[in-house]
Each structure stands twice: as structure tokens, then as C-alpha cells.
Amino acid sequence: MRFAVCDDEAELHRSISDNIKLFSPGAVITGFSSGAELLTSPDSFDIIFLI
């Protein structure tokens, strides 16, 4: 499963990513620091966290 985590606060981003890894060990997590960065990504995701 592919996850995107979009947040400009590093601590919150890390916390969400850690929880995803805990509950879905095989997950692929891609981080973004802005919505614009996420929207221009060529990748597709199953779940997107926008904080």
C-alpha cells in the first residue's frame, strides 16, 4: 500500500509516518512538505494524509 504524508511540520510528519509503519509494516511512505509538491508528484497513492 502506498501512502503520502503532506505536512510542513517535521515532527508531525514523523509521527504519522511512524504510526503508518507500525500498523502497516510493508507500506511505502512518501513525504511532502507542501500541497503543491504533492500535486506535482507523478506518483499515485492509496491513502493521502493532509495535515
N, C-alpha and C positions, 0 to 999 in steps of 0.2 A: 504494500500500500504506500502511496506517495503523499506526503504531507508538505504543505507550505506554511511557514510561520512568518507573519509580517508584523514587525514591531520595531520602533526606533529605540526602545529601551533594552539594553543588552541583558540586564538581569531578568526581566520578564520573558524575554525571548529564550534565554537559557532554561528557565523554569518550565516553560511549556514544552520545550524540546526534551528535557529530562523526563517529564511525565509521559510524553509520547513513547520514548524509548522504554520506559518501564512497562507500559501496557501493551506495546506492540514492538517487540524486540527486532523484528525484521523490517521495520519501517525505514523508508528513505525520506529524510527530512531536509528540505531546502529552506534556507532563511533569507528574508528580505528585510531591508531597513525602511522601505517606503512602498506605498501602493503603486507608484509609478514604476518602480523597479519590478514589482510583481507582474504588473500588466504587460511589460515589455519582454517578459521571460518567454522563451519558446517552449518551455516545459508545460506539461499538463499535470494536474494534481487530483487526487481523490477527495482530499479534505484540505480546506484552507482556513487557517486561524488568522483573523484580522483583529488586532488589539489596538 
